[in-house]
Amino acid sequence: MRAGILLLVGEPRTRRSVHDRLPDWLSARAVETDSGGRAPGSESARLDGEIGAALDRSARVRAEEAVERFRAGRAPAGGRIDAVDSLPLLVEAAREHRIDTLLVRTRGADVRREVWVGPEPDQLAVRRTEVRYLGEAQPTAAEAADALLRSALASGAEVAPLPAAAAGPSGDPRDVPVGGLGALLRWPYEDGLPGGGLRPAT
């Protein structure tokens, strides 16, 4: 179910026993707490606070991991490009169900840019006339972030929200999508980007 965290509550020895038997991929998401069990002091308000803190930590870690993968993926390697951040390429990737993880930063020039959409999640384009070629005679204007979120979720992609002022693990503002939107791809562009050429190193 792609849960961000697994919260283990109850008696400490039992929690540890369960934790030790989890597969590695799930163990990495497990968090233990003394709240929420039948032990004294396990009131729900305290448990709610610990759940909130665990979710915040999980979101920060996922954002850092997504940014690191994005940085590596947008640099051409042997002709392969595994991440994109220009709006035309994001729209094309969404139409092809190529997006694996959509990175969204609430501030950025591309977030509220206008794109055109049809009733189907993969009917989206930068220009209105392009949507007509996809089978929709009356496209509707939408904000880029909304259209890409809709398309990504409909195709089973993950979404990684980034802090508004995120600068990435290294502190370099180029670590995050400059326009506020980026994508890790399910399969790469093998011979450069559509339209010719490789993404310039910036």
VMD Tcl script that draws the C-alpha trace (Angstrom):
set ca {
  {0.00 0.00 0.00}
  {3.10 2.26 -0.11}
  {2.65 3.35 3.50}
  {5.23 5.89 4.59}
  {5.67 4.44 8.06}
  {4.76 1.35 10.07}
  {4.08 2.24 13.71}
  {4.67 -0.52 16.27}
  {2.97 -0.12 19.64}
  {2.67 -2.35 22.68}
  {5.03 -4.02 25.13}
  {8.72 -3.23 24.31}
  {9.94 -6.83 24.02}
  {7.03 -7.76 21.75}
  {7.64 -4.70 19.56}
  {11.29 -5.62 19.19}
  {10.38 -9.21 18.34}
  {8.03 -8.06 15.59}
  {10.55 -5.50 14.33}
  {13.29 -8.15 14.08}
  {11.08 -10.36 11.89}
  {10.14 -7.68 9.35}
  {11.68 -7.80 5.87}
  {14.40 -5.17 5.32}
  {12.29 -2.91 3.10}
  {9.56 -2.74 5.77}
  {11.90 -2.63 8.75}
  {13.36 0.59 7.37}
  {9.91 2.19 7.65}
  {9.09 0.87 11.12}
  {8.90 3.19 14.12}
  {8.39 1.99 17.71}
  {6.48 3.95 20.34}
  {5.47 3.45 23.95}
  {2.18 5.24 23.28}
  {-0.95 3.62 21.96}
  {-0.75 0.30 23.77}
  {-2.39 -0.90 26.94}
  {0.44 0.35 29.12}
  {-0.18 3.26 31.53}
  {0.37 6.64 29.91}
  {-0.54 5.48 26.42}
  {-3.09 8.25 25.89}
  {-4.22 9.00 22.36}
  {-3.03 12.64 22.33}
  {0.54 11.52 22.93}
  {0.21 8.85 20.25}
  {-1.16 11.42 17.78}
  {1.87 13.62 18.45}
  {4.29 10.76 17.87}
  {2.52 9.76 14.65}
  {2.77 13.35 13.41}
  {6.48 13.53 14.23}
  {7.13 10.17 12.55}
  {5.27 11.27 9.42}
  {7.26 14.52 9.29}
  {10.56 12.62 9.56}
  {9.45 10.16 6.89}
  {8.42 12.97 4.53}
  {11.79 14.72 4.98}
  {13.72 11.52 4.28}
  {11.62 10.71 1.19}
  {12.07 14.26 -0.12}
  {15.84 14.09 0.34}
  {16.01 10.71 -1.38}
  {13.87 11.93 -4.29}
  {16.02 15.04 -4.75}
  {19.21 12.97 -4.70}
  {17.81 10.57 -7.32}
  {16.61 13.54 -9.35}
  {20.05 15.14 -9.35}
  {21.65 11.92 -10.54}
  {18.93 11.12 -13.07}
  {18.88 14.40 -14.94}
  {22.58 14.20 -15.80}
  {23.08 12.33 -19.08}
  {24.89 9.02 -18.55}
  {25.65 7.04 -21.69}
  {22.74 8.70 -23.46}
  {20.27 7.76 -20.67}
  {18.26 10.49 -18.98}
  {16.23 9.28 -15.99}
  {14.76 12.59 -14.78}
  {13.24 15.68 -16.38}
  {12.22 19.11 -15.13}
  {11.08 21.19 -18.10}
  {7.32 21.55 -18.40}
  {7.06 20.28 -22.02}
  {9.01 17.11 -21.10}
  {6.96 16.60 -17.93}
  {3.73 16.83 -19.93}
  {5.05 14.39 -22.52}
  {6.18 11.96 -19.81}
  {2.74 12.17 -18.17}
  {1.00 11.41 -21.48}
  {3.22 8.33 -21.91}
  {2.69 7.17 -18.28}
  {6.47 7.46 -17.97}
  {6.48 9.25 -14.59}
  {7.55 7.07 -11.66}
  {7.80 9.85 -9.04}
  {6.55 13.41 -9.45}
  {8.48 16.02 -7.45}
  {6.40 19.04 -6.46}
  {7.70 22.19 -4.77}
  {4.94 24.66 -3.95}
  {6.98 27.64 -5.13}
  {8.29 27.67 -8.65}
  {7.61 29.31 -11.98}
  {6.10 26.18 -13.54}
  {3.71 25.20 -10.75}
  {0.92 27.56 -11.80}
  {1.70 27.74 -15.49}
  {-1.26 27.09 -17.73}
  {-1.58 23.78 -19.54}
  {-4.51 22.24 -21.39}
  {-6.33 19.08 -20.38}
  {-9.12 16.79 -21.54}
  {-11.36 14.49 -19.48}
  {-8.77 11.67 -19.44}
  {-5.69 11.99 -17.18}
  {-3.30 11.46 -20.09}
  {-4.95 14.13 -22.24}
  {-2.73 17.07 -21.41}
  {-0.56 19.41 -23.41}
  {1.32 22.67 -23.19}
  {-0.63 24.14 -26.13}
  {-4.38 23.94 -26.59}
  {-4.14 22.65 -30.15}
  {-2.12 19.62 -29.03}
  {-4.96 18.33 -26.84}
  {-7.26 18.32 -29.85}
  {-4.89 15.89 -31.54}
  {-5.30 13.65 -28.46}
  {-9.03 13.34 -29.08}
  {-10.54 16.21 -27.09}
  {-12.26 18.98 -29.07}
  {-12.91 21.22 -26.04}
  {-9.81 21.22 -23.80}
  {-9.83 23.07 -20.49}
  {-7.11 25.24 -19.00}
  {-5.52 24.00 -15.76}
  {-2.53 24.74 -13.57}
  {0.45 22.57 -14.44}
  {0.84 21.14 -10.93}
  {-2.81 20.10 -10.77}
  {-2.77 18.48 -14.21}
  {0.47 16.59 -13.57}
  {-0.68 15.41 -10.13}
  {-3.91 14.08 -11.61}
  {-2.10 12.29 -14.41}
  {0.65 10.89 -12.16}
  {-1.75 9.50 -9.56}
  {-4.00 7.99 -12.23}
  {-1.02 6.07 -13.62}
  {0.09 4.80 -10.20}
  {3.06 7.15 -9.83}
  {4.31 8.35 -6.47}
  {4.35 12.02 -5.48}
  {7.18 13.55 -3.46}
  {6.21 16.94 -1.97}
  {9.28 19.12 -1.42}
  {9.55 21.96 1.09}
  {8.80 25.35 -0.43}
  {12.33 26.62 0.11}
  {14.12 23.29 -0.30}
  {17.70 23.49 -1.44}
  {18.52 19.80 -1.37}
  {20.96 17.92 0.86}
  {24.00 19.85 -0.40}
  {22.43 23.27 0.05}
  {22.65 23.99 -3.68}
  {19.32 25.46 -4.92}
  {19.82 23.64 -8.23}
  {19.25 20.35 -6.39}
  {15.51 20.76 -6.62}
  {13.49 21.32 -9.82}
  {14.05 24.99 -10.60}
  {10.51 25.47 -11.88}
  {9.02 23.61 -8.91}
  {8.13 20.45 -10.88}
  {10.27 17.46 -11.81}
  {9.94 13.75 -12.45}
  {11.87 10.53 -12.02}
  {11.07 8.33 -14.99}
  {9.90 4.72 -15.11}
  {12.05 4.17 -18.17}
  {14.69 6.58 -19.42}
  {15.11 8.51 -22.59}
  {17.84 6.42 -24.18}
  {19.21 8.70 -26.90}
  {18.81 12.17 -25.51}
  {15.70 14.23 -25.05}
  {12.79 14.46 -27.49}
  {13.45 17.15 -30.07}
  {17.16 16.40 -30.19}
  {20.15 16.94 -27.97}
  {21.01 16.10 -24.40}
  {19.91 18.10 -21.41}
  {22.53 20.83 -20.91}
  {24.60 20.51 -17.76}
  {23.67 23.51 -15.61}
}
mol new
graphics top color blue
foreach p $ca { graphics top sphere $p radius 0.5 }
foreach p [lrange $ca 0 end-1] q [lrange $ca 1 end] { graphics top cylinder $p $q radius 0.2 }
display resetview
